[in-house]
C-alpha cells in the first residue's frame, strides 16, 4: 500500500492530555484511531488508552496480513473496547467508569472503512473539498437534524458538550455498521478530536491540508487550533493519511457511501452492563450477523 501518515497531539490549556491516538499496519491493511477521554468524568485518559490498546490488540491478532471483514472488525472492536473499560473500572474499584469518544478507520484493498462513537471526527477530503464526514453523536447534532439549530450556531450553543454516545457509559452504546468509501489517489483522511475541529471552520481545515508536507501541515493545524482557542484550548489531537494509489478521481465523480441506519427489526447493541459483560465473542458475532442479514434484506441484496 502506498500512503503517508502524520499525527500530532497537544495538551492545549488543560492540565494534562486525555487524548490518545495511533496507527498500526501490515503490508495489506492499516488501522488508525483517535480517542478523546471525556474530561467531565474521572480518568478519561484511562478510557482512551484502554480503547486504543484494545483495538490495537485486535488488529495485531486478526490482520494476517489482511482483516477478513473490516466492517465486522470495527463493530466488534468498539464493543470489546467498551467492555475493556468497564472491566478496568470494576477491577480498580473506581467510583465512576471512565469514558471516551473515539473514531477508528481501516484502510484495505483501496477502501476506507470507518466507525465512531461520540464527537471525534473523520473527514474524507478529495480535490480540496470534504466529500464525507462523520456525524457527531451529540445533543447539538440532534437539534441540527431536527431543524431546530443552524450548524453555524453549534460552536456557541450551551449544550454543545452534551454527548449522546460514548465508550464506558452506563449502557453500552448503539454501534452501527461502518461507512465505506473507495479511495482515489491523493485522497486525504483527517481524524481528530473536538479540540481541533471546535476552534476551526471547515475552510481552515481544508486550507491546512494539501499533502505536500503532511507532517508540517498536521503540526501547523494543531498550532492554529491552539491559537484560535486561546485560554480555553482543549487537548488537540489529529491524525492524517494521504493515499497514494489508484487514479485521481474526476472532479464531478459522485461518492457513494453506505451510511447504514439499523432496520427497526434489528435489536440495538445496547445491553445493560451486566448483560454486556456476560456476552462472549460468539454472542457478539451473532449480533453482528443478525444486523448484516437484516441490512441485506432491506437493501435487496442476496
Buried (B, 14 or more C-beta within 10 A) or exposed (E): BEBEBBBBBBBBBBEEBBBBBBBBBBEBBBBBBBBBBBBEBBBBBBBBBBBBBBBBBBBEEBBEEBBEBBBBBBBBBBBBBBBBBBEBBEEEEBEEBBBBBBBBBBBBEEEBBBBBBBBBBBBBBBBEEBBBBBEBBBBBBBBBEEEEBEEEEBBEBEEBBEBBBBBBBEBBBEBBBBBBBBBBBBBBBBBBBBBBBBBBEEEBBBBBBBBEEBEEBBBBBBBBBBEBBEEEBBBBBBBBBBBBBBEEBEEEEEEEBEEBEBEEEBEBBEBEBEEBEEBEEEBBEEBBEEBBEBBEEBEEEE
